[in-house]
Amino acid sequence: MTEAKPTKQQLAWQDMELGMFCHFGINTFYDQEWGDGSEDPGRFNPQSFDPRQWADVAKKAGFQYLILTAKHHDGFCLWPTATTDHSVKSSPWKDGQGDIVREVSDACREAGIGFGLYLSPWDRHEPCYGDKEAYDTFYCRQLTELLTGYGPLVEVWFDGAGSEGREYDWASIIALVDRYQPDAMVFNMGRPTIRWVGNEDGVAPYPCWNSVKTARLSMFTDSIATWLPDTPEWLPAECDVPIRKLHWFWHPDDEEQLKSLDELKDIYYRSVGHGTNLLLNLSPDSRGLLPDLDVQRVNELGHWIRESFDQPIAAVSGEGISLLLPLEQERNLHHVLLMEDLTGGERIREYTLEARSRGEWRTITTGTAVGHKKIECLDAVQADCLRLTITASVDIPIIRQFSCF
């Protein structure tokens, strides 16, 4: 494993930790997950559409960015693109004069959170999809509209589903991102700067190193994504998962699929707690609103995160292979949080965590990767001091935060 180093944009993205995915489109009005491109734009009519509600929910729950499906596999576009009539301009919503992407973008900026876009490479509606050269040109036109029309983007999400075995003109596609949105993260295709974790369960394996050279393309193949030669080795992972089991788009009478708070806690521990970003999908319904039960659940998650991790009992930082975390008195501890300073790369390879109680030290856990963040869940540990010992590293380890809760 070489000493790959992140860019400042990658570091800023990793610090965001929590993103909200919003799958919304023609599928919302057809009670389906994947459209085949034959859907009638006349069905798209979210009469109570309120993107400020989406952004406010994200902000209140502690999410730092929101990603919208500007075009899913069905080819229906949520902005009035010049490339096709299969879009909001052919819908009754706002008499064909509306722009979902514009309004969500504006709402995110008003709320002070980042905005990103999903643009499916696979397009089941576009007639020229079978002509590689023609569709590459078509797709680049769509992408250019999105990259130039909606302000700074935090992320551009390229979904590999449906594109197994298909090669796109990634050199041209990535050149557009470089030109118009150089600070945006690129998800998993072309020349990515972040990668897919490899499942839709929202969980990262442990260890989940930031330096990798391969990643799976999609859920539907074991094939490895084909990346451009200049893809960086530093590729932090993003864990995407729907808050309703197996459903990315809204479906009526689907409330029993809503994940419990305990399930979301486990996802948080195994995504953010394993050093990755968590991208949690909440699906707006056919009104254009996030359902009340979903909002309540994500608020519960945000409250638990704040209650658990906003106020450490004690915290230190520093360099070297050993670091003490003294407490004012012996306390019951539930979590230990470790973070590396990643500006010089991911240096820690193995560590031991010890607790002192009544003058005696005992090992409470060992681990490998720390990276952006490692959350250790403790089982009724009592201590008046903790000790972190780095037992294997590349260069001098730099601890950004060593804290307990």
N, C-alpha and C positions, 0 to 999 in steps of 0.2 A: 504494500500500500504506500503510494507516494504521498508527499506532503502537498496535496492540492490545497489551494486557498480560494476563498470565496471573493466575489466582487462586493462592492459596497451595496449594490442593488440586491444581491442575494442575501446579505446580512440583514438588510432592512426588511426584506420579505420574511425571513425566518423569525424576526422579532414580532411580526404580526400574529403568528401562531394560530389564530382562529379566523376562518373565512366562512361566509354563508353562500351556498350555491342556491340559485333559484331556477328550477326547470319550469318554464312557462312557454306556452305556444299553442299551436293548433291541437296538439294531443290533449291539452287540458279540456277541450270541448268535445273530445271523442272517447273519453274513458279508455285511453290506450297509452302504452309506453313508446312504441315505435310506429310512426305513420309510414305509409308506403308512397306518399307524394300525391295521392289522388284526393286528398281532403279538400273540402270546399272552404275557401277563405270566408265565405259568408257566415260560417258558424262561429268565427272569432269575434266575440263581442263582450268583453269584460266591463260591464256597465258601472261597476263600483271601483274600477282600477285605481289604486292609491299606492304608488311607489314610495311615498313618504312613510306609509305604515311599514313597508318592508325594511326600509333603511333604519327607521326608528327602532324596530324590533331588534335588528342586528346590532345597532349601537348600544341599546340598553343591556343586551345579553353579553356584551364584551367582544363582539366580532369586529375585526379591523378592516375587513374588505368583503365585498359582495360580487359574485360572478353570475352573470345572466346568460341564458341560452339564447343568443341572438338568432341562431338558426340551428335546429336539430336535424336529424337525418332525413326528415320528411321534406326539407327544403323550404319550409315556410319561414319567411323573414319578418322579424319584429320591428324592422325599420323600413321606411319607404325607399328601398333600394332601386337604383336605375337598371339593375341587371335582370329583373324578373317582375312579373305582376303577381307572383305567388307570395304575397306579403300583406302587411296591414293596410296598404293602400287599396286593396281589393276587398276589404272587410267593411262591415257596417259600423265598426267602432270609430267614433268621431267622424263618421261619413267618409272614411278613407283618408282623413287628413292627419291622423295621429302618428306618433313615433314612440313606441314603447322604450326603445333603447335610450332615446333622448331623455325621457321623463325619469327613468331609473337612474341614469347617469347624473342628472341634476339633483335628484333626491339624495344620492350617496354623497355628493359634494356638500350639500346643505347639512347633512348629518356629520360630516367630517370623517367619513370612512372611504377606503379605496374602492375603485370600481374596475371590474374586469369583465372580459367577454369570452364566451364559448362560441366558436364557429365550426360546425361539423364539416370536415372535409368530404365525407360521404354525403351525397345528395340524391335522394330517391325520386325527386320530382324533375330536376333539370334534364331536359332532353339531350344536352350535349355531354352529359357525364360519361357516356361511352366513348367519346372522342377525347383522348387524353390531353392533347395540345389545346383543344378548344376549351375544355373544362378548366385546365390550369389557368388560362387567361381569365375565364369567368370568375373563378375563385379568387384570384388576385384582385380583380375589380371589387368584389364584395369586401374582401379584407381591407383594401385601401379605403373604402368608404367608412368602415368602422374605425380604422386606425387614425383617420384624419378628422372625423366629424364629431367626436364625443369627448375631447379632452384627454388628459393623461390617463393611461390604463395601468393598473397594477399587475395584470396578468392576462395573457392570451391563451385560451384553453383549447388545444387541438385534441379531439377525441379520436382514438384509433379504431373504435368499433365500426364495423362495416367496411373498413379499409384494408382488411387483411389481404395481402397479395397485391395491393394497388400501390404504385409509386407516384407521388405527386412531385411537382417541380419545387422541391423544398428550398433550393438555392434562391429562387425568385421570391418565394413566400417569406423566408426569413430575412431577405434583403429589405422587404417592405417593413417588417417589424423593426429592423435596425434603423431604417431611415426615419420612420414616423413615431415609434414608441421605444426608443433605445433603453429606457429604464424598466420596461415591462418584463415580467417573467414569462418564459415560453414553456408550456407544459408538454413534455414527453415526446414531441415529434419534431422532425426537422433538425434543428440545432437547439435542443432544450437547455434551459437553465435550471429547471426543476423537473423532477420525474414522478411518475405514478408509482405508488407503493406496491401495486401488483394485485390488489383486491378491492372490492367495493364494500368491505366490512368496516372501514374506517380504522383499521389497526395496522401498526407497523411491526415487523419482526424485531426481536432484540438479539444482538445489536443491529441497529439500522445506521450504517456508516454513511457519511455525507459524500464520500468519494466512491463512485461507481463507474463502470464502463458499459453496462447494459441494463435494460429493463424490458419487461413484457410490453407488447403492443396493446393488448386489450384482454378482456375477460374471455374472449372466444377463441383464443389461440395461445399456444405456448411459444409462438414466434417472438423473437426479440425485435424491438423497434430498430429500424435502420436510421441511424443518425448521421448527419454531415460530419466530415472529418475533423472540423474545428470545434466540435462539441466539447465544452469544458468537462474536466473530470469531477469538479465539485458540482454535485447535482443533488441537493436536498430533496427529500420526498414530501409529497402531499397525499394525505389520506382522505379520500372522498367517500361519503356514506349518506344515504337518505335517512331522514328522521322517521319515515314510515317504511317498514321492512319491505324490501324488494321493489318499492315504487318510487321512482324519481319524479314523475308527474302526479298531479292531484287526481284522485279518483273519488267519486261519491261513495258514501257509506263505508269508508275505509278506516275509520277511527281505531278499530281494534289492532291495526298494524302499527300504531304509534309506539315508538320505543319508550320504555320506562326510563325514569331518571337513573336508576341503577345501571341500566344498559348503557346510557350515555356517559355515566361516570367511568365505566370500564373502558369505553372507547377513548375517552379523554386520557386516561392513564396510559393507554397503549398507542396513542398517537402523539399528542403534545408531550406526554410523559416519557416517550421514547425518542424525542428530539425532532419530530416532524411537525408539519402544519396539519390542522384538521379542517377539512372543507365539508361542513354539514349542510345537507340539502333540505330546505323547506320549500314546499311547492305551493305557490299561490293557487287559489281555487278559481272556478269559472266566473266569480264576481271580480277577480283581480285583487283579492285580499288573501293574506296568510290566515289560515283557519285558527280560531280561538284556542283550540286544544293544543295545536302545535306551538302557538305563541306562548301559552302557559308553560309548556314543557321546556322550551328553550330558555324561558326566563328562570325556571327552576335550576337549569344547568348553570346559567350565568351566576345566579345567586350562590350556588354551591362552590363554584370556582372562586368567587370573591371571598366567601367565608373561609374557604380552606387555605388560600394562598396569598391574600392581599397583605396580611399582617404577620410577618415572621416573628417568632419568639426571639430569634437572634440570627444575625447574618454576618459573614465575613467574605473577603476576597483576598487573592494573593497569588504569588508564584511559588513554584517548588513542588517537591514530592510529598510534603506533609503539611497539613493545615488543621489547626485546632479551632473548634467553635465552642467557646465557654458560655455557659448559661448562668444567670444570676443565682439560681437555685435549682434543685432537682425538679424536673418537670416530666409530665406524661407527654410523649411525642407521637404524632400520627404520621407525619411526612417529613422527609428530607428532600431538599431540592438542590440539585447540582447543575451548574452551567459552566461551560468553558468560554473563554475569550477566543473566538474563532478567527479573529483577524489574521492570525498566523497559521491557521489550519487546525485540523482536529488532531490533537497530540496524545491524548490519553488513550491507552490501550487496555489497561486493567487497573482496578482500584479496590481498596478495602475500606469499609466504613465501620468504625468502632464506637461504642458508647461506654461512658464511665458512670458507674453507680456505686455509691458508698466506697469510693476509692479503688474499685476494681474495673478493669477494662475488659470488654468482651466484644467479639466481632458480631455485628448484626446483619451485615450483608456484604457481598462482593459483586463486582460488575466489570464490564468491559467498556463499552462506549458511554461517554457523557455527551459530547457534542453540544448542540444548542441547549438541550435540557434533558435531565434524567430525574424523574420523580420516583423516590423510593417510598413505598407504603409500609409503614411500620406497624407491628402488632403489639400494642401496649408496651412500648419501650419507655423505661424511665431512665433519665440521665441528667447529670449536671454539666457534662461536656461531651462533645462529639469529636472524633478524629478521622480525617480523610487522609488516606495514604495511597499515593499513586505507585503501584508496583510495577507498571510497565508503561513507557511513553516514548514518543518520538520528540526529541528536543525537550526543553523545559516546559512543563505544563503550566498554564495560566488559568486560574480559577476566577471566573467572572462573578459567580455567586455560590456560596455554600451556606444554606439556610435551613432552618427547621420550623415546624409548625405543629 
